[in-house]
Amino acid sequence: MVRFGYGVLKRGFRRKDKEYIRVLPEWTIDQMGVLEAELEDFRPDVVIVDSLRRIFN
């Protein structure tokens, strides 16, 4: 997981919502097991898969 930094906040995420948002930086399709485990643990209502490369690079 990644902590909320300037790049995430700059793009509209709010610091107070950080307990409701999880980010897997540099995730690839080869790490599907990691995603599945995270989803089982977190149990989100919605999952968005997006390239947030500009936030972390």
N, C-alpha and C positions, 0 to 999 in steps of 0.2 A: 504494500500500500504506500501511498505517497501522501505527505502532509500538505495542507493547503499553503501554497506560497503565492507570491505576487502574480505569477503568470495565470494561475487559476482564478484568483480574485479579479484580475484585470478583465477577464472574459465573462464576468457576470455572476460567478458563483459567490455565494455569501458565506462568510466565516461561520455564522450561526447555523448554517445547514450542513456543516462538515460531518456530523454524525450520521447524516442520511445519504451521503455520497461516498462512493469508493472509486478509486482510480487505480488501474493496473498499468503502470508505465511500461512501455516497450513490450507489451504482450504480443505474442504471435499465435497463429493458429496451432502451432506445435505445442502450446501450453494450455490446451483445452481442459486438461485435468485441473489446472490451477484455477481456471475460470469456474469450472463446475463446483469445486470445493468452496470457492468464495461465495458463489450463489447459494449454496446449501447453508452456509454460515450466516450470510447477511439477509437472505430471503427478501429481495427487493420487489416492489410492485412493477417496476419498469427497468429494463436494461437497455442502455444505449451503447453501441459499439461505434467508436469514432476515432479517427486519427487526430490526437491532440498534440501532434509533433511540435507545433509552434509554441505550445505552452512549456514543454520540457526541454527544448533545444535552445 
